[in-house]
């Protein structure tokens, strides 16, 4: 499985709901400054959309939630590695 070289980065599931029907194959969820319940909800909704539209979802920063909910891809920045 390979990732597209270029892909959109969305701030929440509402953006993914708009883009997914257009045929994108890869997208990154870059949710910032959200409370834990919101993170859980957004990751779950984005993963459901990814499954429905057969696209690859990359979860930015929230690696615990991504792993717990079964995401295949996680993006970690340098500050996340600490």
FENWORA-V532489 format. One record per residue. RES is the residue in one small letter. SS is DSSP state (H for helix, E for strand, L for the rest). PHI is phi in whole degrees, -180 to 180 (999 if undefined). PSI is psi in radians with two decimals (none if undefined). Layout:
res,ss,phi,psi
RES,SS,PHI,PSI
RES,SS,PHI,PSI
This chain:
res,ss,phi,psi
x,L,999,2.26
x,L,-120,2.71
x,L,-96,2.61
x,L,-64,2.61
x,L,-69,-0.64
x,L,-126,2.39
x,L,-155,2.72
x,E,-73,2.67
x,E,-117,2.18
x,E,-115,2.60
x,L,-85,-0.26
x,L,-169,3.08
x,H,-66,-0.50
x,H,-62,-0.65
x,H,-69,-0.71
x,H,-65,-0.64
x,H,-59,-0.58
x,H,-78,-0.65
x,H,-86,-0.60
x,H,-55,-0.75
x,L,-67,-0.21
x,L,-83,-0.09
x,L,99,0.24
x,L,-63,2.66
x,L,-109,-0.43
x,E,-139,2.47
x,E,-151,2.62
x,E,-114,2.30
x,E,-91,2.03
x,L,-119,1.32
x,L,-85,2.24
x,L,-123,2.51
x,L,53,0.81
x,L,-109,2.62
x,L,-74,2.80
x,H,-56,-0.67
x,H,-66,-0.71
x,H,-64,-0.74
x,H,-60,-0.85
x,H,-57,-0.82
x,H,-65,-0.81
x,H,-66,-0.76
x,H,-63,-0.78
x,H,-61,-0.80
x,H,-65,-0.73
x,H,-66,-0.67
x,H,-65,-0.67
x,H,-64,-0.74
x,H,-65,-0.71
x,H,-61,-0.74
x,H,-66,-0.80
x,H,-59,-0.70
x,H,-102,0.15
x,L,53,0.87
x,L,-120,2.81
x,E,-92,2.21
x,E,-108,2.24
x,E,-107,2.14
x,E,-95,2.16
x,E,-90,2.26
x,L,75,-0.79
x,L,-86,1.18
x,H,-67,-0.60
x,H,-64,-0.83
x,H,-65,-0.69
x,H,-61,-0.83
x,H,-66,-0.80
x,H,-58,-0.67
x,H,-94,0.03
x,L,91,0.35
x,L,-67,2.52
x,L,-90,-0.37
x,E,-130,2.41
x,E,-135,2.40
x,E,-105,2.18
x,L,-120,2.24
x,L,-86,3.05
x,H,-60,-0.68
x,H,-70,-0.38
x,H,-76,-0.40
x,L,-72,-0.37
x,L,-69,none
